[in-house]
């Protein structure tokens, strides 16, 4: 497989599979943008412990309800 073909396959996978799912979430996230900004200011960086990850999962999980 040439690198050009691999690139086309990757573009397709990202465009069709991943981007489509993310686009569905954008309106939900936009509705809660202020809270997400506050969370990111309170807990900056990537050094999040398990309790903060659980908080984010709980928050995102309640968005869909």
Backbone torsions as a table, in degrees:
resi	resn	phi	psi	omega
1	UNK	NA	130.4	-180.0
2	UNK	-79.7	160.3	-179.2
3	UNK	-65.6	-28.4	177.8
4	UNK	-66.8	-43.5	177.4
5	UNK	-64.5	-40.0	178.7
6	UNK	-63.7	-39.3	177.8
7	UNK	-64.8	-39.1	178.5
8	UNK	-66.3	-41.0	178.2
9	UNK	-64.4	-41.6	178.6
10	UNK	-64.6	-44.1	177.4
11	UNK	-58.7	-42.9	179.2
12	UNK	-63.3	-47.1	-178.1
13	UNK	-60.9	-44.2	-179.9
14	UNK	-67.8	-46.8	-176.6
15	UNK	-65.9	-44.9	-173.8
16	UNK	-86.1	-38.0	-173.3
17	UNK	-93.0	-55.6	-172.6
18	UNK	-80.6	-49.4	-176.4
19	UNK	-62.1	-37.1	179.6
20	UNK	-62.9	-40.3	178.9
21	UNK	-69.1	-39.0	179.8
22	UNK	-67.5	-38.7	179.7
23	UNK	-60.7	-31.3	177.4
24	UNK	-68.4	-30.4	-177.4
25	UNK	-83.2	-20.9	-174.5
26	UNK	-57.1	-47.9	179.3
27	UNK	-60.9	-36.3	178.6
28	UNK	-65.7	-45.1	-179.5
29	UNK	-66.7	-36.8	179.3
30	UNK	-62.5	-35.4	178.2
31	UNK	-64.3	-25.4	-176.2
32	UNK	-117.4	26.1	-175.3
33	UNK	-62.4	-39.1	-179.1
34	UNK	-61.3	-44.6	179.9
35	UNK	-66.5	-38.3	178.1
36	UNK	-65.0	-36.6	177.0
37	UNK	-66.3	-39.8	178.0
38	UNK	-63.3	-44.7	178.7
39	UNK	-61.8	-39.4	-179.5
40	UNK	-70.2	-30.6	176.8
41	UNK	-75.1	-36.0	179.6
42	UNK	-70.7	-33.7	-175.5
43	UNK	-130.1	71.4	-177.9
44	UNK	-74.0	162.0	175.3
45	UNK	83.4	-176.6	-177.2
46	UNK	-105.6	9.3	-177.8
47	UNK	-94.4	67.2	-178.9
48	UNK	-98.1	133.3	177.4
49	UNK	-84.2	178.1	-175.0
50	UNK	-65.7	-33.8	-179.3
51	UNK	-67.4	-37.5	178.3
52	UNK	-70.4	-39.4	176.7
53	UNK	-62.2	-39.0	177.8
54	UNK	-64.8	-39.3	177.3
55	UNK	-61.0	-45.2	179.2
56	UNK	-65.0	-41.6	178.3
57	UNK	-62.3	-42.4	179.8
58	UNK	-64.4	-42.5	-179.8
59	UNK	-64.4	-49.1	179.7
60	UNK	-65.3	-34.5	178.0
61	UNK	-65.6	-34.4	-179.9
62	UNK	-77.9	-14.6	177.7
63	UNK	-66.1	-34.1	-176.2
64	UNK	-80.7	-12.3	-178.5
65	UNK	-82.1	NA	NA
